[in-house]
Amino acid sequence: MGVGATGIRVSTTYRPDMGLDETSSSAAGRWLPVSNPFGVHALVWTGGWSPEEAEHAISSTAAAGYDLIEIPALDPSRIDIADTRDRLAAHGLRTSLTLGLTFANDINSEDLELVAAGRSTLMSALDITRGVGGEYLGGVIFGAMDKYPGPTSAAARANSVAVIKELAQEAAGDGITIGLEFVNRYESNLLNTVQETLDYMDLVGEDNVVVHADAYHMNIEEDGFREPLMRCGDRLGYVHIGESNRGYLGAGTIDFEEVFGALVDMDYRGVITFESFSSAVVDPNMSNTLAIWRNLWSDGMDLATHALDYMNTEMDRARDTIGTR
Ligand code: MN
């Protein structure tokens, strides 16, 4: 079950607001081209979440043409729930919340105090997600987003699974999806690949838990993009599109034709969120953890509009390719 996976399921149905792309295949029996919901990470706009910063991020996201803003919730206490909810509604935006745990609140640990602290953080983040009208809570929520000094253990993994299971059961009551963003080896020792994430999800055993795939991380850990993405099937529920250098799409080495080709081929209809980081916009909680030292861009609007155009172009190209073979 993907987030917002409300694609058109019969070829005779047409949603007026999406527009038909004349170059796309819409032959009987094939899906009509439907735009996935596109999101952008708030760090493209601002590193904080004061009312002024929230307004800047939310209004800019809408002005750039996105459907959704992804709000980082590493520090849930800094988010004014009512204020954020009202601003999202005023601009007609959907939202998702993401965070990474730390070594101080790590549920991927044998230390039950740390596990309890992490559980508390996640439940607070779920309260915020619910409160702002979010539909998705994800990220590196299964453990610390940091470089571990060694591999995980069976006991630490079991603690993580138990908390995520409880979180998912809590979230299900509000129709909120829980996403596991597997990340590169320098940011987790638990989930680095699609397969590890699928195996972990089997242990959790809750329907509202999905794979959150990030091209940046897959580029480091997977053999490629197409096969692992397609292996997820309908368990893929959220996608991050980020370049190999975290900057402008197309300016790095990631094979986005393969990435978007797989998403179209597997009929993925969920959220696709653009993620990029520069030293020009800093969240102390996050930028240092992600090792954002260089200034790759300074104009968030130029970056975000370029990315949305890039993603739409790649999706259209993939639909054309698949429609003609
Ligand atoms: Mn990501």
Residues whose N, C-alpha, C, O or C-beta is under 5 A from the ligand:
A	BS01	MN	D214 H240 E275
